Amino acid sequence: MDVTFREDASRTRSRNADDNLALLRKIALNLVRQHPAKGALKRKRYRAALNEDFLFDVIQSSFNLMH
């Protein structure tokens, strides 16, 4: 995951901030991973970054899995 989100390049200095951001990155990666769309994880992350409709679909699909 360090390579995926380039955590080494992160400029956070507080230990709490590091832990909090790592948790958010892990949640984001799991949401994209669980989305049913076909394709590579890197491509789905890029698509979610560029397309707000796809991002909303990724978030919404995670809530649909909980019901």
C-alpha positions, 0 to 999 in steps of 0.5 A: 500500500505504501507504493500505491499511495506514495506514503513515503512522499507524505509530509505529515509529521505528527504520528497521529496524522500518519496513522489517521491518513494510513487508515483513510488510505486503507479504507479508500483502497478497500472501497475501490477493491470491492467495487464490481467493475472490471479492471485493474485496481490502479485504473479504478483508482484513476477513474474514481479520481477523474470521474465524480460519478464513478467515485459516487458509485464506488462509495454507494456500492460499498453501502449496498454490500452492507444490506 
